[in-house]
Amino acid sequence: MKKNKIRKSTWVAMALLIYVSVMAAYLLPRNHEMSNTEKYLTFAASYVIVLVLWLVLRKKEQLKQKRREREKEVNRIIK
């Protein structure tokens, strides 16, 4: 029985999401130098960056999987 392995793209993105959320919850209420709009735009931009990172890592994993499948097929044809 094989365990489902958590993909690197998922755990990296989740770790960053947790980090951004904790830092925002801790730092945003204490920052009185920025307006509320700037605070929330910074917070939203951080989430967008994490989302884009997740999408890029997923695409990279998919390409890696396709490359492995092609190599297996080529090795099978050669033998």
N, C-alpha and C positions, 0 to 999 in steps of 0.2 A: 504494500500500500504506500503510494507516494504522496507526501505532503505537498500541498500547494505552496509554492515558494512566493513570497511577496516580492514583486518586481522592484528593481532598484529605482525606477522612475517613480513608483508609488511611495516608497518609504522616504526617499529624499524630499519629494514634494510635501509629504505629510509633516516631516520634521521641520521644514522651512515654514510651513503654514502654522504650525504650533508656535514656533519661535516668533514669527511676525505677530501673531495674535497676543502672545504673552508680553512682548515688548510694547505693543500698542496699548494694551490694557494698563501697563505699568507707566509708560512714559507720556502718552498723550494727555492724560488729565493733569499731569504736573507741568506741562509746557505752556507757559502763559505768554510766550513771545510770538507765537504763531496764531493766526486766526483759526476759528473752527473749520472754515472751508479748507484751509491749507492742511490742517490735521487730517481731515477725512479724505482729502484727495491723495495725500501721502499714503495713508492706510490702504485706500483702494488701489493705488498704483503698485503697492507691495504685493497685494493679492493677484493682480494681473501678471506681474513678473513671475510669481510662483506658478500660476496657471500656464504661462508660456513655457517656462522651464519644464513642467510636467509633459506638455505636448511634444516638445523637442526630444526629451528623453524617451518618450513612448515611440516616437517615429524612429529614433536611433535603434531601439530594441527590436522593432519590427524589421528594419533593414538587416540587422545582424541575424535574425532568425531566418529571413529569406536567403541570405548568403550561405548560412549553414545548410539549409535544405538543398540549395543548388550544388554545393560541394558534395553532399551525400549522393545526389543524383549523378553527378559527374563520376564520382568514385565507383558507383554501382555500374555505370555504363562501361567504364574502363576495365573492370574485372571480368 
